[in-house]
Amino acid sequence: MPAHDVLIIGAGLAGQRAALAAAQAGASVAIMSKVHPVRSHSVAAAGGINAAISVDDDWHSHAYDTVKGSDFLGDQDAIEIMCSEAPGEVMHLEHMGVTFHRNEKGEMDLRAFGGASMKRTAYVADITGQALLHVLYEQLMKHHETVERYEEWFTTSLLQDEQGRCAGVIARDVRSGRMEAFTAKNVILACGGAGQVYKPTTNGLIVTGDGIAMAYRAGAPLMDMEMVQYHPTCLVETGILITEGARGEGAHLLNANGERFMEKSAPNKMELASRDVVSRAEQIEINEGRGVGPGGRGIYLDVTVVPRKRTLEALREIVNLGKDFAGVDITREPITIRPGQHYIMGGVKTDIDGQTPIEGLYAAGEVACVSVHGGNRLGANSLLDTLIFGRRSGEHAAARAANMTMPELDTHAQLHRDADAIDAIIARPRDGRRVSEIKNELGEMMNKYAAVFRDEQGLQTARETIARLKEESEKAWIDDRGTVFNQDVLGAIELGYMIDCAETTVVGAIERKESRGAQYRTDFPERNDEEWLKHIDITLDGEQPKVSYSPVTITQWQPEERKY
Ligand SMILES: Cc1cc2nc3c(=O)[nH]c(=O)nc-3n(C[C@H](O)[C@H](O)[C@H](O)COP(=O)(O)OP(=O)(O)OC[C@H]3O[C@@H](n4cnc5c(N)ncnc54)[C@H](O)[C@@H]3O)c2cc1C
C-alpha cells in the first residue's frame, strides 16, 4: 500500500504549491489529481494575481481593500498574512520562470482590478493561470525524486483512524478502474471549488466540489458556503468568462440606453467596483428592462475604448473568445455579457496553516475557507490565496509529519465499501433518471434561486428540490459499464458531491437573514452587523446539515459602510 508523509489531493495551483513546499521541507510527498495536473482548473485563470509590489503600494492597503471587498466578513488575521506575504510569493514565481508582463522601463507591469485602490495585479497577458501552472509543474518534475505523482487518479473518500484522525484516502485509477488505499500522515485537500453546482458557470466540468463534500462527510465543518460569486462579465449564452482585466484596461459597461449605469451604484470606482456590486447593478438593469441582446438578458461590455494595440497585446485570449464563442471582434464592437456563477468563497474551514479541525486533514485553495474572501472575493486574490495557503499547508504538514509515525490502519473495509458503491452505480437499472438530467436540473435551479438575488421562498424551493434530486441521484443510471476511463461513473459520484455542496449553500443562504457581499436577500436588504457579523459553519449531523456560528476575526479594520 502506498504511504506518504504528505498526500495532496488536487494538482492545481494550491496543490502543486503545497507539494513543492512540503518536499522542500524534507517530507515524502505525493500529489493526486483526477485529471492531468496542467488540465486543473487553475489553467483557466486569466487576469492576474494581486501583490503590493509597486514602490507606491503597501500591503496594508491591499489588506484593507480585501477586508472591504469581503464586506467585513473576511478574517483579518488571514488577510494580513495573505497580503503581507504576497510580494515575496510573486517574486518567487518570477524567479522560478513565470514571464510576467513588463512595462517600458522593464519593471513588472501591474493592471487595475475591481475593488483595488491602485494598480496591483501582476499578469501574463490574459493567460496568467496557465503561465503559473506550467512553471510549477516544471518544478514538480524537477522534484520527481521526492514528489510522487498520481495523475488521473480519482479520490473517493478520506480514511480516518479510530480517533477520527485523517490517515489517507481511497482512490480509483481512472485509466484502469483499479481501487487502491493510500495511507498518509497528513492529507491536504486542494480539490478546487464547486462551480458545476450552477449552470451556467465559468468553471470547467471537473469543478464539482469533491474535496468539500469528502471533508464534510468526514465530519469537517464548512464555512461561508452561502457566499457564491457571480462574475459581472460572462458571455450570455455559454457563461464563458471575459476577464475583469478588460475593465481593468478601461472597458465600459453600457445598458440599452448607452448609459454607463455604474455611475448610479459606484460613482467613484465605476466598472471597477467589487464584483458583487457590479453584478447586482447589471442584474438591476436587466430586470428593469434596460438590458441588451436576446430577450434583453445582457449588458454591453465595450472594449473598443481601450486602444486596439493594447487589447491585442494584453487581452489576446478574450479577443479569441469573443470571435470563437460570440462571433464578435471586441476591438471593433461591444460584446454582450451578463453576471454568471464564477467562484465560491466558502469551503472547508481552516486555520491560517490550512489545518481543519480534523487532525491530519488540511485544505488550501478554492476548496478551503480560511476566509480571506469573506462575503466577496476581489478579482486576482484567488490565485494568491491558492499559493500562500498552499505553501503554508505544505510546510505545516511536513513539520507535523516529521514528529509522527505512519498511521497503521486496516483499510480493507472502506476500500471494499467504495469499490462496491461504484459497482452498484454501474449496475443500476435504466429506469430512473440519467445523471446528466439531474445535474442540469440542479444547476439551472441553483442559478434561479441561489443567485445574485435571493429570498426565503426561492431558497426554500431550492432546498426541497435538492432533497428530491438527492433521492433521484441515488438511483440515477449511466451508460458506460466498463472500467477503462469510465468518466460516466465518476460523474455519478461527482453528482453526489455537488448535491452536498448545493445543500450546504442553500442552508447557509436561508440561515443568513441579511444582505452582505454576494448574498443579497431581497427580503432582508440591509447588512446587519449586530446580528450577522459572524460566519455560518455547517457540519454533517447524521444525514442532515447542522448550523453553528463562529466569530469574524477583526484585527485593525472596524466594519463601516461599503461605498465604491
Ligand atoms: C475562467 C476563470 C478565470 C479566473 N481568473 C482568475 C484570475 O485571473 N485571478 C485569480 O486570482 N483567480 C482567477 N480565477 C479563480 C482561480 O483560478 C481559482 O480559484 C483557482 O485557480 C483554484 O485553484 P485550486 O488549486 O484551488 O483548484 P483547481 O485549479 O481547480 O484544482 C483542483 C484540483 O483538484 C483535483 N481534484 C478535484 N477533485 C478530485 C478528486 N475527487 N480526486 C482527485 N483529484 C481531484 C483536480 O484534478 C485538480 O487537479 C479564475 C477562475 C476561472 C474559472
The ligand as an SDF file (V2000), in Angstrom:
LIG
                    3D

 53 58  0  0  0  0  0  0  0  0999 V2000
  -12.2740   31.3260  -16.0600 C   0  0  0  0  0  0  0  0  0  0  0  0
  -11.6400   31.6610  -14.7420 C   0  0  0  0  0  0  0  0  0  0  0  0
  -10.7300   32.7050  -14.6540 C   0  0  0  0  0  0  0  0  0  0  0  0
  -10.1470   33.0250  -13.4330 C   0  0  0  0  0  0  0  0  0  0  0  0
   -9.2280   34.0470  -13.3760 N   0  0  0  0  0  0  0  0  0  0  0  0
   -8.6300   34.3350  -12.1890 C   0  0  0  0  0  0  0  0  0  0  0  0
   -7.6370   35.3550  -12.1140 C   0  0  0  0  0  0  0  0  0  0  0  0
   -7.2700   35.9790  -13.1050 O   0  0  0  0  0  0  0  0  0  0  0  0
   -7.0950   35.6120  -10.9050 N   0  0  0  0  0  0  0  0  0  0  0  0
   -7.4500   34.9380   -9.7690 C   0  0  0  0  0  0  0  0  0  0  0  0
   -6.9130   35.2230   -8.7020 O   0  0  0  0  0  0  0  0  0  0  0  0
   -8.3680   33.9430   -9.8390 N   0  0  0  0  0  0  0  0  0  0  0  0
   -8.9580   33.6170  -11.0040 C   0  0  0  0  0  0  0  0  0  0  0  0
   -9.8810   32.6140  -11.0600 N   0  0  0  0  0  0  0  0  0  0  0  0
  -10.1060   31.7660   -9.8750 C   0  0  0  0  0  0  0  0  0  0  0  0
   -8.9360   30.7870   -9.7240 C   0  0  0  0  0  0  0  0  0  0  0  0
   -8.4860   30.3970  -10.9890 O   0  0  0  0  0  0  0  0  0  0  0  0
   -9.3070   29.5320   -8.9430 C   0  0  0  0  0  0  0  0  0  0  0  0
   -9.9990   29.8700   -7.7690 O   0  0  0  0  0  0  0  0  0  0  0  0
   -8.0530   28.7650   -8.5620 C   0  0  0  0  0  0  0  0  0  0  0  0
   -7.2260   28.5710   -9.6870 O   0  0  0  0  0  0  0  0  0  0  0  0
   -8.3920   27.4340   -7.9250 C   0  0  0  0  0  0  0  0  0  0  0  0
   -7.1940   26.7250   -7.7560 O   0  0  0  0  0  0  0  0  0  0  0  0
   -7.1250   25.4140   -6.8780 P   0  0  0  0  0  0  0  0  0  0  0  0
   -5.7140   24.9720   -6.8710 O   0  0  0  0  0  0  0  0  0  0  0  0
   -7.7770   25.6570   -5.5790 O   0  0  0  0  0  0  0  0  0  0  0  0
   -8.0470   24.3690   -7.6530 O   0  0  0  0  0  0  0  0  0  0  0  0
   -8.0250   23.8270   -9.1600 P   0  0  0  0  0  0  0  0  0  0  0  0
   -7.0480   24.5160  -10.0120 O   0  0  0  0  0  0  0  0  0  0  0  0
   -9.4430   23.8040   -9.5910 O   0  0  0  0  0  0  0  0  0  0  0  0
   -7.5020   22.3470   -8.9890 O   0  0  0  0  0  0  0  0  0  0  0  0
   -8.2740   21.3320   -8.3910 C   0  0  0  0  0  0  0  0  0  0  0  0
   -7.5150   20.0430   -8.4710 C   0  0  0  0  0  0  0  0  0  0  0  0
   -8.1790   19.0340   -7.7050 O   0  0  0  0  0  0  0  0  0  0  0  0
   -8.2500   17.8430   -8.4470 C   0  0  0  0  0  0  0  0  0  0  0  0
   -9.3930   17.0840   -7.9550 N   0  0  0  0  0  0  0  0  0  0  0  0
  -10.6520   17.5240   -7.7280 C   0  0  0  0  0  0  0  0  0  0  0  0
  -11.4110   16.5090   -7.2720 N   0  0  0  0  0  0  0  0  0  0  0  0
  -10.6200   15.4210   -7.2070 C   0  0  0  0  0  0  0  0  0  0  0  0
  -10.8210   14.0690   -6.8320 C   0  0  0  0  0  0  0  0  0  0  0  0
  -12.0170   13.6040   -6.4450 N   0  0  0  0  0  0  0  0  0  0  0  0
   -9.7740   13.2250   -6.9150 N   0  0  0  0  0  0  0  0  0  0  0  0
   -8.5630   13.6340   -7.3210 C   0  0  0  0  0  0  0  0  0  0  0  0
   -8.3260   14.8980   -7.7110 N   0  0  0  0  0  0  0  0  0  0  0  0
   -9.3370   15.7780   -7.6450 C   0  0  0  0  0  0  0  0  0  0  0  0
   -8.3600   18.3100   -9.8890 C   0  0  0  0  0  0  0  0  0  0  0  0
   -7.9760   17.2860  -10.7770 O   0  0  0  0  0  0  0  0  0  0  0  0
   -7.3710   19.4780   -9.8700 C   0  0  0  0  0  0  0  0  0  0  0  0
   -6.0600   18.9850  -10.0320 O   0  0  0  0  0  0  0  0  0  0  0  0
  -10.4900   32.2860  -12.2750 C   0  0  0  0  0  0  0  0  0  0  0  0
  -11.4090   31.2440  -12.3530 C   0  0  0  0  0  0  0  0  0  0  0  0
  -11.9890   30.9290  -13.5770 C   0  0  0  0  0  0  0  0  0  0  0  0
  -12.9930   29.8280  -13.6140 C   0  0  0  0  0  0  0  0  0  0  0  0
  1  2  1  0
  2  3  1  0
  2 52  2  0
  3  4  2  0
  4  5  1  0
  4 50  1  0
  5  6  2  0
  6  7  1  0
  6 13  1  0
  7  8  2  0
  7  9  1  0
  9 10  1  0
 10 11  2  0
 10 12  1  0
 12 13  2  0
 13 14  1  0
 14 15  1  0
 14 50  1  0
 15 16  1  0
 16 17  1  0
 16 18  1  0
 18 19  1  0
 18 20  1  0
 20 21  1  0
 20 22  1  0
 22 23  1  0
 23 24  1  0
 24 25  2  0
 24 26  1  0
 24 27  1  0
 27 28  1  0
 28 29  2  0
 28 30  1  0
 28 31  1  0
 31 32  1  0
 32 33  1  0
 33 34  1  0
 33 48  1  0
 34 35  1  0
 35 36  1  0
 35 46  1  0
 36 37  1  0
 36 45  1  0
 37 38  2  0
 38 39  1  0
 39 40  1  0
 39 45  2  0
 40 41  1  0
 40 42  2  0
 42 43  1  0
 43 44  2  0
 44 45  1  0
 46 47  1  0
 46 48  1  0
 48 49  1  0
 50 51  2  0
 51 52  1  0
 52 53  1  0
M  END
$$$$
